[in-house]
């Protein structure tokens, strides 16, 4: 025989009840021997409890009661439920008159939900040709008299069940879950989720082949799918694992359910009424393999903290605590002792926390006087995440991921087996914490949530590169790149599920004005983890947002050079905030666009290599200008106009020609070597004749020919076989506090590596003590939106791979 248990949602009006009828009739038609245990239909138990509460304060409960009756009777007017409704009416009326009720009365009222459910289902099945029989479990399950949470009397209950099924072995018995009766035949209930317990007991007494628990989900998941979208269904669990899951809050299981099944080695299968072709999760004696199974959550709990110097190493403290808890019927989910804080933390139900604190204060009254206990406090708004199957040897991985996302557990503990770890976190951080841990330990794609500021040439190209490559990267690297925010200086587009390729139209139609706090608040509201903010602006103002972003758990990537070339004091402050918050800041494209220059210098410096000089062509625009001017017999103004027309320069070419951009890039490299130079200390040769440095850009563009006599003379005065190059050079004592930074136009032999530069390539020579006169040379495309965007993309992947 198989025992089938159907939950309240399964038995709700419409699709649910119809599916249940189909499942039962199919099994009967296939010749299966089955017994059915039912919960109250829909939300009947909660509704009855609400009506009871209103009646107890002499409130107008009757409209709610009428709604209850209407739903429960529904379209099945031929089913006689008048007896149950009449009893409820009298009980509610009595409670309303007295203004109070006992637990005994409450059990009588709540029991009617299951009685109505079983009666109705039996009648419908009979109408559909099934030989069904209503079975009132009050006549079968005998209990003690602890109303609200009664315990079955095993011997008599077992005898009753076996006798009943012997007498009714030709019918499909429809049994009320949740309820029983004491030896005086007073109605009792088995506590919340008691219908599961009833089904488990029936299966045990009848030595059932399997207990099938039909719910509204496909089985047990690696986490609650409502909280973690990437949660996966678990095919097999052991009873021990299921018991741990039940103890730590999985609402689909009741802890008491497992023991009767374990005694007889009866498998439990969790199935979906609404998808009954699915095989669900099978719980049996042995799991298919060891390892982490699922994340369970306990909510509606509080943390009670005892702190004091006398708690450390003092014998009997735990015994005193548990005696207080036991005497006051307070269940402790977790206890953890921290020697550094000299404290003990207890996780209890939120509604019992105040009582726990008061009773502990009484118990430890003398310890307060001796200063052995300093204080007892309550921390509300916490949740417990339990990692079922987590071995402490690998716990550092999810723990590190939590810290990276600025989630610091308040308390953690592990079971004696060392195979389950529980964390207490702030309730506001629960969703994000679950997603972070789940992504780390279950091998699902690690989700990286990206906010991109600036969607011009570089930013727009980057967004399209990410969207085009995202599927391939997820498949190859298990990293899911999710661009949830795109912004310019005025508007932002937000989508927690990621923007689409149509993002330009969407930001135009759906974008709205914002502050950086709006983006941060959106990420927090939607519990987005692994946050990266990307600055593709050229704005000095936007840099002011870096610190609030870092403090809100964002890593930073920037193609904007401003932050690294402001005052040295800001440079150090930014690094301190990064270190304090354990966040990263990558800016490979600040110098050399997509070339691996900054990374190379960082690694050399970090390894202790003595870098003696860095020299190179830092600007792709000026590289193009002087490479072509040196190679062609044409005026300088023609080459400059060609660069302007091809979009190689800034709208005002003087921003390139003044040399400040090269100076900023050189300063960034100097600071990578821990030099404390300021921008004002750089010697920069301005390529613009002094009389052309003022005025508007349009006016400047009419006077380009005034460059010609100056640069023709410079070109003609070179030594033979020499060419012009505009370079940045860092030299001097690079082990000291400051180096010599120069930006200048030089003449070099055409047969050298620098002299042979072509097109708009950037070129860098890194001289070190170990390499001597032979520098490390890095050369390649040093400009262009596609190259720069690809460099930023590389920084995204570097950050995504960390941790």
Secondary structure by P-SEA (a helix, b strand, c coil): cbbbbbccccccccaaaaaaaaaaaaaaaacccbbbbbccccaaaaaaaaaaaaaaacccaaaaaaaaaaaaacccccccaaaaaaaaaaaaaaaaaaccccaaaaaaaaaaaaaaaaaaaaaaaaaaccbbbbbcccccccccccccbbbbccaaaaaaaaaaaaaccccccccccccccccccccccccccaaaaaaaaaaaaacccbbbbbccccccccccccccccbbbbccccaaaaaaaaaaccccccccccccccccbbbbbbbbccccccccbbbccccccccccbbbbbccbbbbbbbccccccccaaaaaaaaaaaaacccccbbbbbccccbbbbbccccaaaaaaaaaaaaaaaaaaaccccccccccbbbbbbbcccccccaaaaaaaaaaaccccccccccccccbbbbbccccaaaaaaaaaaaacccccbbbbbbbccccaaaaaaaaaaaacaaaaaacccbbbbbcccccccbbbbbccccccaaaaaaaacbbbbcaaaaaaaaaaacccbbbbbbcccccccccaaaaaaaabbbbbccccccccccaaaaaaaaaaaaaabbbbbcccccccccaaaaaaaaaaaaccccccccccccaaaaaaaaaaaaccccaaaaaaaaaaaccccccccccccaaaaaaaaaaaaaaacccccccccccccccccccccccaaaaaaccccaaaaaaaaaaaccccbbbbbbccccccccccbbbbbbbbbbbbccccccccccbbbbbbbbcccccccccccccccccaaaaaaaaaaaaaaaaacc
